[in-house]
């Protein structure tokens, strides 16, 4: 369950905010990637609950 992707699609305003950011979409994703790209699955499941 990745709320980040859901928010981007559900909230079109997010795109507008991202454009305001000086970082490009690639950089923006790279910064958030490590956050939701954790190799430890159990931790993510525990956080979801």
C-alpha positions as CSV (number, residue, x, y, z in Angstrom):
1,X,0.0,0.0,0.0
2,X,1.8,3.1,-1.2
3,X,-0.1,6.3,-0.2
4,X,2.3,8.5,-2.0
5,X,1.3,7.2,-5.5
6,X,-2.4,7.3,-4.4
7,X,-2.1,10.9,-3.3
8,X,-0.5,11.9,-6.5
9,X,-3.3,10.4,-8.6
10,X,-6.1,11.2,-6.3
11,X,-5.0,14.8,-5.7
12,X,-4.3,16.6,-9.0
13,X,-3.3,19.6,-6.9
14,X,-0.2,17.6,-5.8
15,X,1.1,18.0,-9.4
16,X,0.8,21.8,-9.1
17,X,2.8,21.7,-5.9
18,X,5.4,19.5,-7.4
19,X,5.8,22.0,-10.2
20,X,6.5,24.7,-7.7
21,X,9.3,22.7,-6.2
22,X,12.7,23.4,-7.8
23,X,13.4,19.7,-8.1
24,X,12.5,17.9,-11.2
25,X,10.1,14.9,-11.2
26,X,13.1,12.5,-11.4
27,X,14.7,14.1,-8.3
28,X,11.3,14.3,-6.5
29,X,10.8,10.6,-7.0
30,X,14.4,9.8,-6.1
31,X,13.9,11.6,-2.7
32,X,10.7,9.7,-2.0
33,X,11.9,6.4,-3.4
34,X,14.1,5.4,-0.5
35,X,11.2,6.2,1.9
36,X,8.7,3.7,0.3
37,X,11.4,1.5,-1.2
38,X,12.4,0.0,2.1
39,X,13.7,-3.6,1.7
40,X,12.1,-4.6,5.0
41,X,8.5,-5.6,4.2
42,X,7.4,-6.4,7.8
43,X,8.2,-2.8,8.9
44,X,5.9,-1.4,6.2
45,X,3.1,-3.8,7.2
46,X,3.5,-2.8,10.9
47,X,3.3,0.9,9.9
48,X,0.2,0.3,7.8
49,X,-1.6,-1.0,10.8
